[in-house]
Amino acid sequence: MARITLSHVDKRYPNGYVASRDLSLEIADGEFLVLVGPSGSGKSTVLRMIAGLERPTGGTIAIVDRDVTHLPPQERDIAMVFQSYALYPHMTVRENMAFGLRLRKQSDATIAKRVGEVGESLGLTAMLDRKPAQLSGGQRQRVALGRAIVREPKAFLFDEPLSNLDAQLRVETRAELARLHRRLGATMVYVTHDQVEAMTLGTRVAVLKDGALQQVAAPMELYRRPDNRFVASFIGSPSMNFVQGSITRENGRAQFTAPGVRIPVPAGAAAREGPVVLGVRPHDIAVESAGNGGTTGTVSLVEPLGSEQLVYVNVSGGHDFVAAVGPESSPRVDDAVSLRIEPSALHLFDASTGGRIVLEHA
């Protein structure tokens, strides 16, 4: 296992593009940390700098308290699993998995033992004498994992390893990765743009945008208490609803107001002045028959997903809300409905900075 520490790491390319901005992050021994963000956020560059495939232009990187900032990849004792598998097509599964051990001049007995053990744990025993062309995409990915595991490195680095798999296989392989981490107890750093992968795999999740770290926390902490509007919008599916407005008082009660929208807010928000952005997750909105109070609107679209339905509601003033409701609900397009939202489910963000406004219930 290994603790990995990034201190004020910058990466600026000659053309002026900045992939990492003053990034400081500590990855604990045995942790499964996921780096997530949209394309261009710098997550893969950060992973490549940890691996030694890219050199930072500022800051330091340490593995187990050893400064490795300027060391080549082979001296860092890490294993990397790529999106493309990178298997040798002329070698068998056994030979692919043993390749790294042979480079390190391990004995034949040691190689056979390690490959056999890892092959069995990944369900590859019956395929050890096949070549990659004879395997499915999921099996090839397991071989790439096995090749990394047999080396027993200090840390594993994964660069979007599941993105080439179909949906069902991604779910199966994701579960296998989670079980593998529990079994090995190894430090793992995983890059993905898929927030579902991030939430289901990570011990902690680090959200990046434009090379800057936005927030690092446990998955449900990110979901329940996002530090800013970007994290709130990126984490969670369907995405959070946002409406710009302000906090006002009416009959002694604080409420959020915008054209066509009036929603009670916790009393602690009453002292907030100026424009704010309200955020509410689709699963925290109840859709009821019109006339039950709350914010009213018209259903513009219903998307049945089996276990739930997504209901799109257009509110006067031009605002659109998406609500996630149970399959037993029966809203139809053009129905007039009321939206009920509990104050405790609300998020408020500063309209200029995007930062989260802490409310009394948070």
N, C-alpha and C positions, 0 to 999 in steps of 0.2 A: 504494500500500500504506500501511498505517497500524498503528502500535502503539497499543493501547487499554489504559489503566491505570485500574483501579478501586481506590480506597484507602479502606478502612474505611467502605464504603457501607452505610447503613441506609435502610430504607423501612418506615415505620409509618403505617398509615391511621388516620383519626379514630376509627374504631370499636375501635381497639386492636390490630387484626390486624397482625402483623409479617411482611412478605414478604422482607426482607433484613436479616441481622444481621452487622454488622461485616465485610462482605465485601471482601476484598482479593484482586485477581487481575490479572495482567499477561498480555495477549494479544499475542504477538510479531507483527512484520511478516510478512505472508504465511502466517500460521498458520490452520489450520482447527480452531477450538476448539468443542467440543460441550458445551452445558449440558444435563445430564440429571438426572432425578429424578422422583419420583411427583407426582401432582396435588397442588397446594398447596405445592410445595417452593420456589416463588419464581423459577423459571427464566425464565418469560415476563416477569415483572416486571423482572428484571435486564436482559433484552434491551430492554425498553421504556425503561428508564432510560438505557441506552447510546444509544438512538435519540432520546431527548429527549421521548418521549411520556409519560413519568412523571418526576417530580422526586424525587430522593432527599431524605430528611429528615435525612441526615447523611452526611459523607464527600464525596469528590470523584471526578469522572470526567474523564479526559484522553484526547484523541485526538491523536497525534503531538505529545505534550508541551504541547498547548494545553488549558487548563482549559475544558471545555464543560459543566460541571455545570448551569449556569443558562441555557445557550444554547438557542434553539428548534431543532426538528429541521432546518429548512431551512438552518441555518448550520453543521451538523455534517458535511456532505458524506458521508452514508452512504445506502445503499439498503436497503430492507426488503422482504422477500418474505413474505407472510402465508399462512396456511392456506387462506383463502377466495379466493385469487387476486386479488380486487378489480379485475377488469377492467371497463372501460366497455362495456356491452353494445351501445351504438349505434355504437361505433367498430370499424373493422377491426383486424386484428392489427397492421398497419403503423402505424395511427394510435395504437393503445394503446402500442406500443413507442416511438413518437416523442414521446409526450405530455410526458414530463419534459424532453426536449431543447427542445421548443417553449416551455415555461415559462421556460427559461433563454435564450430568444431566440437559439438556434443557427441558423446559415444553413441554407437548404433543402438545399444541396449536402452539408453536414456531416451533416445528419439522414439523408439518403438513403444516404450512404456507411455510417454507423454501423449503421443498421437493416438494410441489406443484408448487411453482414459478420456481424453477430450472428445474423440470421435464418438465414444459411447454416450457421453453426457449430452452431446448435441444431436444424437440420433443419426450419426453418419457411418456407423460401423459397416453397414451393408454396401456403402458407396465408396469405400476407401480406395478401391482399385478402378473406379471409373474416372473419366476425364470430364472437365467442366462442360463440354458440349453435350454430355449425356445427362446433365442435371437441369432441374428447373431453376427459376430465378431465386426462389426461397432457399433451395438446397445450396446454391452457389453462395448466397449470403451467409449461410451457416458455415460453409467452408472458410470464407473470409474471416468470420469470427473465430473459428477454430484455429486458424493460422496465427491469429493474434494471441489467443489464450495459451497455446502451448509454450509460448516464450516466457510466461509468467513475468510480465513487465511490471514496473512500478505503477503505471497508469495506462488506461485505455482511452483513446480519442476516436470519436465516431463522427464522420462528416456526412450527414444526411444518408445513413446507410439503408433506409427503407424506401426511399423515394422512387425506386425503380420497380417496386412490388405492387401487385394489384391489391385492392382494398382489403379483401379477406386475409390475404397473406401478411399484409402489414399488421393487422390486428394480432395474428398468431405470433409473428416474429417479435412484435413489441412485448407481448406477454413473456416470450422466451428470454428476451433481454432483461426484463425485470427479475425473472427467476434466476438468471445467470448472475446478476449483480448481488442478489441476496446470498447465493451460494458461494461466490468468490470473495465477497466483501472488499472488492477492489475499487480504487478510485477511478471513476469514469466521467468523461466530459463529452457531451453529446450535442451536436449542432443540428437544428431543424428549423424550418419555417412554419411547421405545423403545430399550432398551439395545443391541439389535442394530444399529440405525442409528448409535448413538453409537460403538460399537466399530469399525464398518466405515468410518465417515466421518472420524472425528476424528484430527488430528495429536496432540492431547491431549484428554482428557475431564475435565470438572469435574462432580463429583457433588454435588448439593444435597439437603438435607433440612431442612424447616421454616425455610427462609431462610438456613441456614448452610452454608458450604462444608465438605464432608466430606473430599474428597481431589481433587487435580488431578494427572493423570499421563498418560503414554502408555497406550493401551488395554490392552496386554498387561501393563503394570506394575500396573494396577488389578486385572486378572484374577488375576495371580500373587501380588501382595503388597498386598491390600486393607488400608487403615489401620485399619478397624474392621469390626464385624459388619454394620453397615448396608450398607456398600459391598460387602462379600463377598456379601450376600444379593441385592443389586440387580443386580450385574454378573455375567453368566453365565447361560446357559439350557441345561438346567434349573437352578434355583437350588441353591445350596450346601446340603448337609445340615448340621444343627446338633444337637449333643447336649450337655447340661450334665452335668458330672461333676467329677472331680478327678484329679490326678497322684499316682500311688503308685509304690512300688518293690517288685519281687518277684523274688527270686533275683538281685539286683543289677542288674536292668533296670528302666528307667523305663517306665511305661505309663499310658495314660488309662483310667480305670475309671468305669463308670456301670452301673446295673442292666441286666444282660444284655450289657454291652459291655466288652471288654478289647482295647485296641489299643496296640501298642508305639509309643513316641514317641522322638524324638531325645534323646540324653543331656542336652543343654542344657536340656531342660524339667524335669529332675528336681528342680532347686532351686526350682521354682515351688510355692508353697504356697497353699492355699485353693481355692475352686471356680473352675473354668475352663469355657469352652465350646469344644468341639471342632468344627471345620468341615472338611468334605471334599466336594470336587466330585464329582458323579455320574460323570464320565468317569474319575475316579481310583479307582473301586471295581471290582474284579473279582468276578464272581459264579461260584462253583465248586460242585461237588457237596458235600453235607454230609459231614463227616468229614475234610476237608482242613485243619482247624484254623481259626483266626480267629474272627470273630464269626458266630454261626449264627442263622438265622431262617427264616421261611416266606414264600414268594412270595404276595403278595396281589393283584397286578395286573401284567399285561404290556401295554405299549403299543407296537405295532410302528409305526415311523415310516419304514420303507424303508431308509435308510442306517444306522439304528441302532434299538435297542429300549430303552425305559425300563422297568426292572424295579423294582417296589415290593416291599420286603422288610420284614416286621414282625419285630422282634427282641424276645425276651422282656424284659420290663421296660417295654414300651409304646413303644419307639422305632421310628420308621419311617425307612428309608433308601430313597433313589432312586438306582439305578445305571444308567448309560448303557452298553450293551454292543453288540457288533457284531451284524449281522443273522444271522450263522451260529450264534450262541448259541441254545440251545433250552430256556430255563427255562419252566416252566408253573405256572399258579396252583396253590397248595397244595404245591409242591415244597419240600422242606427243602434249604437251601443254606447255604454259607459265604461270607462276605464277606472278601476279602483287600484290605488297604489298606497301601500302602507308607508308612513313617514320613515319608519326604521329601515326601509329598503332603498332609500334614496342616497345618491352620491352627489356632492356638489363640488365643482371645480372652478378655480379662478378663471375668469373669461380671458384675461390677458396672458397669464403665465401657464395655464393649464394645470397648475398644481392642485392637489386635493385639499378641500376645506374640511377640517376635522369637525364633525358634529357631535353632539352630546351622546347620541346612541352608539357612536363608533368605538 
